Amino acid sequence: MELSHPSLPHPSSFHPSINIYIWMFRSILSPLRTITSFSSFSSFSSFSSSTTTAIFNTHTILTHKPLRNFSTKPWFSDIFDISKVPRYKPCTLSPTMQSYTKHFPSESEPLVSLSFNGESSIFILTMLGNETPDNRLTHKFIGEALLPAIAHVEHQWDEMLSSGQSDQGAALVTTAGTSDSAKIFSNGLDLEKAIADPLFFDTHLNELCEKLLTLPIPAIAAVNGHAFAAGFGLACAHDYRIMNAKRGYMCMNEIDFGAPLPHGLQMTIASKISDQKTMRKVVLEGHRFSAEEAFQAGFVDGLADSPKETLEKALQLAEKLKGKAKMNAWGTNKEVIYANAVKAVRMKHDEATRLLYAPRAKM
């Protein structure tokens, strides 16, 4: 039995959505055909025809237009603009990034090397000791090597985020080498030249501390040997420290030659040492902390037995932590927990010194 009605066109000319309803009615009616005659079914057929008419009329009311040829344009295009429906690309795995090594300031005059492992997404910044064998934090070493290298790391991380390649995160490990002859991580400032330049602390040392304190990925110092004065501060500007237990001390020895500790540097150290007794030993006593003492005091996070193992353990920690940075919350949280230090290193050195000694000036 065909559903038909004198006032309706043949069902085959209906829009496909109408035919769906007709198919549904036919599916319901089909079993009844085996147990009823056409005469007993005629009243139900009339009901079905009238229902089909109602559906047809409802569709006409909704579209405000008579049905037409739908072969070239979907019927719902009269209701909304399908060109504005967003189209999403299929999800694909991010390809492995290329590994590389760069030197700063240049390949011909390397003061630091920066290696990136594309498999692990870990950066290794190595201080080469080519300007000074003890990695003094000079104008040139900070301004032309360390700061550009760290800026490159941050730029690469931004690129990874924007290109969807940040799923496994990233991390930075800073070292001064793995050879047994590498005795010093950093021996601090060239103090005479630093003091002679009134802008040095603002444009070099404070900026270096700020870049590490706010770096949006985990930063780990592999302290292979001595870290004295600003070298101690450089290690503390990182989030974590792994230290060679067989060689080296950490010490702020400015007090021994009568030099006040710069405010930004002091607050950078304080961001990693919450215990006031320990801070007193660091700042007022100039105590030389062995690796074991520093570990017990809490500002060294792991110990190793050689420069090579120091780097290996730092890389293991980087591997463990790098995934925490993948949604970029790491950097935001760092600026909160290191807020006092970040504020201090962003303050002008002269202003910080004036505020530091203002109470004494009023006495």
KALIN-V581225 format. One record per run of one state. SS is the DSSP state (H for helix, E for strand, C for the rest). FROM is the first residue (numbers start at 1). TO is the last residue. If there is no record, write none. Layout:
# KALIN-V581225
((SS;FROM;TO) (SS;FROM;TO))
This chain:
# KALIN-V581225
((C;1;10) (H;11;13) (C;14;15) (H;16;33) (C;34;37) (H;38;63) (C;64;74) (H;75;78) (C;79;81) (H;82;84) (C;85;99) (E;100;105) (C;106;109) (E;110;117) (C;118;121) (E;122;127) (C;128;136) (E;137;137) (C;138;138) (H;139;162) (C;163;170) (E;171;175) (C;176;183) (E;184;186) (C;187;188) (E;189;189) (C;190;190) (H;191;196) (C;197;199) (H;200;213) (C;214;217) (E;218;223) (C;224;225) (E;226;228) (C;229;229) (H;230;237) (C;238;239) (E;240;244) (C;245;248) (E;249;251) (C;252;252) (H;253;257) (C;258;262) (H;263;270) (C;271;275) (H;276;283) (C;284;288) (E;289;290) (H;291;297) (C;298;301) (E;302;304) (C;305;306) (H;307;325) (C;326;328) (H;329;337) (C;338;338) (H;339;346) (C;347;348) (H;349;362) (C;363;363))
